[in-house]
Amino acid sequence: MLETILISMLIVAICTALLAVRILLKKDGRFPDMHVGDNPAMRKRGVKCVQAQDREARTKASPKIREFALNGQKK
């Protein structure tokens, strides 16, 4: 049982070290950004992240809502 735990911990440590090689050896190394909005290929296709789409939809809808509210108050 102890042997299995030690082997598992060793495997996890090796995997962590291999994932961190790029970050540790490269100057100013960091993990790549995995957000959809930061991916040039996705931007080229017009794909955005959900938060950006939601924000855009809210800003586009806002003037219409305000106009409706103003028209309702004038009558």
Backbone torsions as a table, in degrees:
resi	resn	phi	psi	omega
1	MET	NA	-48.2	179.1
2	LEU	-63.3	-37.8	179.8
3	GLU	-63.0	-41.0	179.0
4	THR	-64.5	-41.5	178.8
5	ILE	-65.4	-42.9	179.4
6	LEU	-64.7	-41.8	178.4
7	ILE	-64.2	-41.6	178.5
8	SER	-63.0	-43.2	178.4
9	MET	-64.1	-38.3	178.2
10	LEU	-64.7	-43.1	178.8
11	ILE	-63.5	-43.0	178.3
12	VAL	-63.4	-41.3	179.1
13	ALA	-64.5	-41.4	179.4
14	ILE	-65.6	-44.1	179.2
15	CYS	-62.4	-42.3	178.5
16	THR	-62.9	-42.6	178.9
17	ALA	-63.7	-41.5	179.7
18	LEU	-67.5	-35.6	176.6
19	LEU	-68.3	-30.2	-175.9
20	ALA	-89.9	-4.3	-176.8
21	VAL	-57.1	-47.1	-178.0
22	ARG	-62.3	-38.0	-178.2
23	ILE	-73.7	-40.4	-176.3
24	LEU	-74.6	-36.7	-173.7
25	LEU	-88.7	-21.8	-177.6
26	LYS	-92.8	136.6	177.0
27	LYS	-68.4	134.3	-174.9
28	ASP	56.8	33.2	-179.8
29	GLY	-70.8	144.8	177.2
30	ARG	-156.4	165.9	179.0
31	PHE	-67.5	145.2	178.1
32	PRO	-67.4	147.5	-180.0
33	ASP	-78.9	125.9	-174.9
34	MET	-105.0	11.9	-179.9
35	HIS	-74.2	143.3	-178.6
36	VAL	-62.1	-41.2	-177.4
37	GLY	-66.5	-21.0	-179.4
38	ASP	-94.3	-0.7	-178.9
39	ASN	-89.6	118.5	-177.1
40	PRO	-60.6	-36.5	-179.6
41	ALA	-66.0	-38.9	178.4
42	MET	-69.7	-39.4	177.7
43	ARG	-62.8	-38.6	179.5
44	LYS	-62.0	-35.3	179.4
45	ARG	-83.9	-6.8	179.3
46	GLY	85.5	14.5	179.5
47	VAL	-86.9	131.7	179.2
48	LYS	-124.3	165.7	176.8
49	CYS	-74.4	160.8	-176.1
50	VAL	-61.3	-40.1	-178.7
51	GLN	-64.1	-40.9	179.2
52	ALA	-67.4	-40.8	178.0
53	GLN	-63.7	-40.8	179.3
54	ASP	-64.9	-45.2	179.4
55	ARG	-61.2	-42.4	179.7
56	GLU	-64.6	-41.6	179.5
57	ALA	-65.4	-37.8	179.6
58	ARG	-68.8	-39.2	-179.7
59	THR	-72.1	-32.4	177.1
60	LYS	-72.0	-34.4	-177.7
61	ALA	-79.0	-25.1	-175.1
62	SER	-57.3	-48.9	-179.5
63	PRO	-60.9	-36.4	179.8
64	LYS	-66.0	-41.2	179.5
65	ILE	-65.9	-43.5	179.0
66	ARG	-63.6	-41.7	179.6
67	GLU	-62.7	-42.8	178.1
68	PHE	-61.9	-42.2	-179.8
69	ALA	-66.2	-40.4	179.5
70	LEU	-68.4	-40.3	179.0
71	ASN	-65.9	-35.8	179.3
72	GLY	-67.9	-33.3	-179.3
73	GLN	-76.3	-30.6	-177.7
74	LYS	-70.9	-30.1	-176.1
75	LYS	-77.4	NA	NA
